[in-house]
Amino acid sequence: MGLNKNKIVGYTALVMAIIGSALILIGVLKYPDYAIGFSIAGIGFYTIAWAFNALRGRI
């Protein structure tokens, strides 16, 4: 299985989007008092994953 740079960046973006979703869900479902902090951190993970996805073809 050959992984080039673009596939690694794509997998990284997918994992970061999953972590961002998990953070948002943990904040909303388990810790509603701290939901805003968890949501901001999750949105941060989404933006970094979006930037990785945008750079995927240019690396």
Biotite code that builds the C-alpha atoms (Angstrom):
import biotite.structure as struc

atoms = struc.array([
    struc.Atom([0.000, 0.000, 0.000], chain_id="A", res_id=1, res_name="MET", atom_name="CA", element="C"),
    struc.Atom([1.744, 3.095, -1.204], chain_id="A", res_id=2, res_name="GLY", atom_name="CA", element="C"),
    struc.Atom([0.882, 6.283, 0.585], chain_id="A", res_id=3, res_name="LEU", atom_name="CA", element="C"),
    struc.Atom([1.943, 9.480, -1.038], chain_id="A", res_id=4, res_name="ASN", atom_name="CA", element="C"),
    struc.Atom([1.774, 12.923, 0.558], chain_id="A", res_id=5, res_name="LYS", atom_name="CA", element="C"),
    struc.Atom([-1.698, 13.681, -0.772], chain_id="A", res_id=6, res_name="ASN", atom_name="CA", element="C"),
    struc.Atom([-3.233, 10.525, 0.702], chain_id="A", res_id=7, res_name="LYS", atom_name="CA", element="C"),
    struc.Atom([-1.619, 11.163, 4.075], chain_id="A", res_id=8, res_name="ILE", atom_name="CA", element="C"),
    struc.Atom([-2.949, 14.733, 4.141], chain_id="A", res_id=9, res_name="VAL", atom_name="CA", element="C"),
    struc.Atom([-6.394, 13.456, 3.127], chain_id="A", res_id=10, res_name="GLY", atom_name="CA", element="C"),
    struc.Atom([-6.454, 10.859, 5.894], chain_id="A", res_id=11, res_name="TYR", atom_name="CA", element="C"),
    struc.Atom([-5.268, 13.466, 8.369], chain_id="A", res_id=12, res_name="THR", atom_name="CA", element="C"),
    struc.Atom([-8.091, 15.812, 7.349], chain_id="A", res_id=13, res_name="ALA", atom_name="CA", element="C"),
    struc.Atom([-10.613, 12.988, 7.793], chain_id="A", res_id=14, res_name="LEU", atom_name="CA", element="C"),
    struc.Atom([-9.295, 12.100, 11.253], chain_id="A", res_id=15, res_name="VAL", atom_name="CA", element="C"),
    struc.Atom([-9.330, 15.748, 12.320], chain_id="A", res_id=16, res_name="MET", atom_name="CA", element="C"),
    struc.Atom([-12.933, 16.143, 11.124], chain_id="A", res_id=17, res_name="ALA", atom_name="CA", element="C"),
    struc.Atom([-13.912, 13.064, 13.153], chain_id="A", res_id=18, res_name="ILE", atom_name="CA", element="C"),
    struc.Atom([-12.162, 14.448, 16.244], chain_id="A", res_id=19, res_name="ILE", atom_name="CA", element="C"),
    struc.Atom([-13.921, 17.798, 15.733], chain_id="A", res_id=20, res_name="GLY", atom_name="CA", element="C"),
    struc.Atom([-17.295, 16.066, 15.521], chain_id="A", res_id=21, res_name="SER", atom_name="CA", element="C"),
    struc.Atom([-16.503, 14.049, 18.642], chain_id="A", res_id=22, res_name="ALA", atom_name="CA", element="C"),
    struc.Atom([-15.569, 17.188, 20.560], chain_id="A", res_id=23, res_name="LEU", atom_name="CA", element="C"),
    struc.Atom([-18.795, 18.925, 19.599], chain_id="A", res_id=24, res_name="ILE", atom_name="CA", element="C"),
    struc.Atom([-20.901, 15.893, 20.494], chain_id="A", res_id=25, res_name="LEU", atom_name="CA", element="C"),
    struc.Atom([-19.132, 15.390, 23.825], chain_id="A", res_id=26, res_name="ILE", atom_name="CA", element="C"),
    struc.Atom([-19.731, 19.019, 24.692], chain_id="A", res_id=27, res_name="GLY", atom_name="CA", element="C"),
    struc.Atom([-23.401, 18.940, 23.769], chain_id="A", res_id=28, res_name="VAL", atom_name="CA", element="C"),
    struc.Atom([-24.331, 15.533, 25.158], chain_id="A", res_id=29, res_name="LEU", atom_name="CA", element="C"),
    struc.Atom([-22.100, 14.967, 28.183], chain_id="A", res_id=30, res_name="LYS", atom_name="CA", element="C"),
    struc.Atom([-20.968, 18.394, 29.408], chain_id="A", res_id=31, res_name="TYR", atom_name="CA", element="C"),
    struc.Atom([-23.680, 20.924, 28.526], chain_id="A", res_id=32, res_name="PRO", atom_name="CA", element="C"),
    struc.Atom([-22.181, 23.513, 30.897], chain_id="A", res_id=33, res_name="ASP", atom_name="CA", element="C"),
    struc.Atom([-18.987, 23.576, 28.831], chain_id="A", res_id=34, res_name="TYR", atom_name="CA", element="C"),
    struc.Atom([-20.595, 23.093, 25.419], chain_id="A", res_id=35, res_name="ALA", atom_name="CA", element="C"),
    struc.Atom([-19.377, 26.433, 24.081], chain_id="A", res_id=36, res_name="ILE", atom_name="CA", element="C"),
    struc.Atom([-15.719, 25.622, 24.751], chain_id="A", res_id=37, res_name="GLY", atom_name="CA", element="C"),
    struc.Atom([-15.993, 22.154, 23.263], chain_id="A", res_id=38, res_name="PHE", atom_name="CA", element="C"),
    struc.Atom([-17.823, 23.551, 20.235], chain_id="A", res_id=39, res_name="SER", atom_name="CA", element="C"),
    struc.Atom([-15.174, 26.208, 19.619], chain_id="A", res_id=40, res_name="ILE", atom_name="CA", element="C"),
    struc.Atom([-12.434, 23.575, 19.816], chain_id="A", res_id=41, res_name="ALA", atom_name="CA", element="C"),
    struc.Atom([-14.410, 21.304, 17.442], chain_id="A", res_id=42, res_name="GLY", atom_name="CA", element="C"),
    struc.Atom([-14.877, 24.131, 14.953], chain_id="A", res_id=43, res_name="ILE", atom_name="CA", element="C"),
    struc.Atom([-11.132, 24.757, 15.145], chain_id="A", res_id=44, res_name="GLY", atom_name="CA", element="C"),
    struc.Atom([-10.491, 21.152, 14.203], chain_id="A", res_id=45, res_name="PHE", atom_name="CA", element="C"),
    struc.Atom([-12.943, 21.532, 11.302], chain_id="A", res_id=46, res_name="TYR", atom_name="CA", element="C"),
    struc.Atom([-11.120, 24.595, 9.977], chain_id="A", res_id=47, res_name="THR", atom_name="CA", element="C"),
    struc.Atom([-7.717, 22.927, 10.155], chain_id="A", res_id=48, res_name="ILE", atom_name="CA", element="C"),
    struc.Atom([-9.143, 19.854, 8.381], chain_id="A", res_id=49, res_name="ALA", atom_name="CA", element="C"),
    struc.Atom([-10.635, 22.147, 5.724], chain_id="A", res_id=50, res_name="TRP", atom_name="CA", element="C"),
    struc.Atom([-7.250, 23.808, 5.197], chain_id="A", res_id=51, res_name="ALA", atom_name="CA", element="C"),
    struc.Atom([-5.550, 20.406, 4.878], chain_id="A", res_id=52, res_name="PHE", atom_name="CA", element="C"),
    struc.Atom([-8.186, 19.346, 2.354], chain_id="A", res_id=53, res_name="ASN", atom_name="CA", element="C"),
    struc.Atom([-7.678, 22.555, 0.374], chain_id="A", res_id=54, res_name="ALA", atom_name="CA", element="C"),
    struc.Atom([-3.907, 21.988, 0.299], chain_id="A", res_id=55, res_name="LEU", atom_name="CA", element="C"),
    struc.Atom([-4.165, 18.322, -0.610], chain_id="A", res_id=56, res_name="ARG", atom_name="CA", element="C"),
    struc.Atom([-3.567, 18.723, -4.353], chain_id="A", res_id=57, res_name="GLY", atom_name="CA", element="C"),
    struc.Atom([-0.903, 21.413, -4.006], chain_id="A", res_id=58, res_name="ARG", atom_name="CA", element="C"),
    struc.Atom([1.617, 19.625, -1.817], chain_id="A", res_id=59, res_name="ILE", atom_name="CA", element="C"),
])
